């Protein structure tokens, strides 16, 4: 894995809410592991270190 020079954050608002993605390292990301509450997914490297996280719907006002 190659470390990003900075954390990349993407938010695409649609009607006051939208998906949010945070990338801590550059990919490849592989398979996603779904959150226990079903509201997003996490991507981890082979050692279990968090690489990226994606949330399904985030309120833009919060």
VENWO-V523787 format. One record per backbone hydrogen bond with DSSP energy under -1.0 kcal/mol. NH is the residue of the N-H (numbers start at 1). CO is the residue of the C=O. Records with the same first field share a line. If there is no record, write none. Layout:
BEGIN
NH->CO ; CO
END
This chain:
BEGIN
8->23
10->21
12->19
14->17
18->58
20->55
21->10
22->53
23->8
24->51
25->51
26->2
33->42
35->40
38->35
41->54
42->33
43->52
45->49
48->45
51->43
52->43
53->22
54->41
55->20
56->39
58->18
60->16
END
